[in-house]
Every structure is written in C-alpha cells, then in structure tokens.
Amino acid sequence: MEAYGRHLILEMWDCKRDVLNDANKIIELISNSANEAGATVIKQFYHEFIPSGITGVAILAESHIAIHTWPVEGYVAVDVFTCGRNCDPQLAVNLLISGFEPKDHTTLEIKRGSPLIKGTLLSEAFSTA
Amino acid sequence: MEAYGRHLILEMWDCKRDVLNDANKIIELISNSANEAGATVIKQFYHEFIPSGITGVAILAESHIAIHTWPVEGYVAVDVFTCGRNCDPQLAVNLLISGFEPKDHTTLEIKRGSPLIKGTLLSEAFSTA
C-alpha cells in the first residue's frame, strides 16, 4: 500500500518580522503556495491573536495547509499536507520559505498512512531537508 | 529554548466505517477532543467530499486540530497541535481513538519549534506510541 499523502512540516526561525503579523499577506501566501503545489483551496480561514500572532488554515481538495506565527520570537510553524499524485507540497514549502524569509528552517516529510509508520521502519517514513 | 508546541500525528487504520462519513459526528469529536485536551476552539470548519470523505478543521486558541477521513479505505489522518503548558494533546488523541475505533493506530509526537529539530538529534524530537 502506498501512502495516502505527503505531509511536510516546515519549521522557520528568525523570519522577517513584518510578515508574521500581516493577516492579508499570510492569506495570500497560503493561497499562492496552494496554487504552486497544484492544489485547490476549498475554504480558507484565519484568526488574529491579541496582542500578536496569526493562525491561517486552508482546507484543500487535497488535505490542508496550516500556518501559525509567533511574531515576537520570529518563529513560524507550517503544515502542508497533500494527498494524490498531482500535487507537490515541496513547491508550496519553497514559496512559503521565500515569503517568510527565515534565517534558519527545517522541513520534515511524513508519508501519511504509510505502512512504514505502523512498524519498526519509522525512520523510512520520515525524511528531512 | 523549549518547544513552542506539541504536535501529535495520529494515524488510524480500519476505523469504524459509519463514523467516517458522518460530518456531524466528526465535528462533535473535534469539539469534544479539544475540550478534553484543555484547548479552546475559536473556529471550526468542515468539508464533505463527493462521493465520500470529510475534512474537519478547528482553529484553537492553542493552534489546531485537523482530521481527514477516507471512508472506503477506513483510514483517518489526524493532527492535534497545541502550544502552551495548559493543554495535553494526548487526551484529545485518546478521545479520537475511542470515537473512530481503529483496529490499528500509531501516534507520533513532534516537538514543534524545538531546537532538536534543527540539528542532528532529530530522533529526540520525535516519539511514537
């Protein structure tokens, strides 16, 4: 059995601060990154926290994108989860890295639904970049 | 620096089929699991796919919960991501396992924003159950 989807977990540190509290920019980045990956946005939502921080989420025809920002610390947590063979979530991640301009970032990929996750071959279900 | 949040990735196989296409039940499970974890739901959304499958997402005051169901295959992909010290995402996961009744499941925990993810100590940023 193949995996049901590719879930990329993107961690970004020391991002460009002015983007992290700009809801319109984050909505635009989510939308553009979905397009870049070949995914279709079905619904998109966000919430602005007080005093700072934004959560943006898109339900995709192919799963979801979620972004949480910590503007004071400069940290951003991103999930790009796409199912099917017609999307490449790495392209969404590349666009988001360009948009947030982190000084440091890590991407983990989890093959969701893969039988590798069930057993002892856990390391094979992950890859890092 | 501590992690910003705990992200539990729950994989469930051979779930109870009638739940997987029941949007109301999934919304209720997301809401109850957030409460169980000590989290606050800010916004909640879902989408019903044709011919089957549901995506449900909740933006939490403490990050997010996302659920995707594959009713034909019996597979469900769940993410429970909570930040702060007052939530326990494992309690949400426990409730979701009770609700979906999988014959097989795996939980991975990723410490989001942890410096362990940056370096070579990747295995320490993960744990499985």
Interface residues (C-beta under 8 A of the other chain):
Chain A: Y4 G5 H7 I9 E11 W13 I42 K43 F45 Y46 H47 F49 T55 V57 I59 A61 S63 H64 A66 H68 W70 E73 Y75 A77 D79 F81 C83 D104 T106 L108 I110 R112 G113 I117 K118 L122 S123 F126 T128
Chain B: Y4 G5 H7 I9 E11 W13 I42 K43 F45 H47 F49 T55 V57 I59 A61 S63 H64 A66 H68 W70 E73 Y75 A77 D79 F81 C83 D104 T106 L108 I110 R112 G113 I117 K118 L122 S123 F126 T128
